[in-house]
Amino acid sequence: MPHLTTGTPEHTALQVLAERMGAAEFAARLQAERRMRARQGVGNSRGWFRFEHYWDFYGLIRSCLKLTGLWARAHRNYFDIHVVRNEVVLARLPAAFDGFTILQLTDLHADLHPDFSAAVRRVIAPLQYDVMALTGDYRTCTFSDHLDATEATIEMLQAVDSPRYAILGNHDSLAKVPSMEGAGIQFLLNEHVVLRRGDTALYLVGIDDPNFYKSHNFEHALRGVPADACKVLLSHSPETYRAAQQFGFDFLMAGHTHGGQICLPGGRVLMHDRSAPRHVLSGVWHEGPLQGYTSRGTGSSGLPVRLNCMPEVTLHVLRCGEA
């Protein structure tokens, strides 16, 4: 924890965040964020995602797309955000929650292009849902100032009336939490929220980034959650799929992978960070009784392009019954 005078508002705010996340996870994330700022551009990630630090790599991709005549199409695709409907049948879902709908947005990278925010607003404005879930990565770079991305995200979602819950990704800093929560977007930092209908409950659980920061803590997030309750997990990366199954989650929503972003025809992923196996990189998947969904992402990273992998917002409709 930074050295701040005890009793100051800044010190109190940090104490609150530490209590919410878990002291060890909070300290580990802060230390990693300090290292990130000190390195300013030295790669921190594996596979595809480390290349954000080498702009000549993105220049190479741009050149290849232009030489092959695919740049214009790929750039158009970036703004062509699809609405995907995913019905999830859950055996433990209370009957009162049948039809409960969660709109998932993920990997917005909201500061990548000035016209992106308007494109998202147009897509989500007519949609009907009960709550919105934001599964991380609001900023394009991992090491830059967060203010532009935070302001763009807040502006993008300011007209949303439904409750908005969020988690942090590997591109995000804790510094954005107070600003976004001040705008009515509630973060789940190894925490849960109880959603109620009548005398029944659905538990929405959020963990901190399991990919780079490794600051997730299932036990802390599940404190007070009945073991037999229906539980939905927000995890930035799908790499937690085995642990989520062991902790008794019913459904997991993830992002991080972008579905590959630039893929071969048919959506075949060319490059990914190898944090998770291919079968959980995009779309619907299962791990024993756990059901999962990995979004292709709403925005893009590095370049405002998509090829054979369209961006999406996802309406997860929960249904009662045997999966």
HELIX and SHEET records of a PDB file:
HELIX    1   1 PRO A    9  MET A   21  1                                  13    
HELIX    2   2 ALA A   23  ARG A   39  1                                  17    
HELIX    3   3 GLY A   47  HIS A   53  5                                   7    
HELIX    4   4 TRP A   55  LEU A   67  1                                  13    
HELIX    5   5 TRP A   71  PHE A   79  1                                   9    
HELIX    6   6 ALA A   95  PHE A   97  5                                   3    
HELIX    7   7 PHE A  116  ILE A  124  1                                   9    
HELIX    8   8 LEU A  147  LEU A  157  1                                  11    
HELIX    9   9 LYS A  176  GLY A  182  1                                   7    
HELIX   10  10 PHE A  218  ALA A  221  1                                   4    
HELIX   11  11 PRO A  238  THR A  240  5                                   3    
HELIX   12  12 TYR A  241  GLN A  246  1                                   6    
HELIX   13  13 HIS A  258  GLY A  260  5                                   3    
HELIX   14  14 ARG A  278  VAL A  280  5                                   3    
SHEET    1   A 6 HIS A  82  LEU A  90  0                                        
SHEET    2   A 6 GLU A 312  CYS A 320  1                                        
SHEET    3   A 6 THR A 101  LEU A 105 -1                                        
SHEET    4   A 6 VAL A 131  THR A 135  1                                        
SHEET    5   A 6 ARG A 164  ILE A 167  1                                        
SHEET    6   A 6 ILE A 185  PHE A 187  1                                        
SHEET    1   B 6 GLU A 191  ARG A 197  0                                        
SHEET    2   B 6 THR A 200  GLY A 206 -1                                        
SHEET    3   B 6 LYS A 231  LEU A 234  1                                        
SHEET    4   B 6 PHE A 251  ALA A 254  1                                        
SHEET    5   B 6 LEU A 290  THR A 294  1                                        
SHEET    6   B 6 GLY A 283  GLU A 287 -1                                        
SHEET    1   C 2 CYS A 263  LEU A 264  0                                        
SHEET    2   C 2 ARG A 268  VAL A 269 -1                                        
END                                                                             
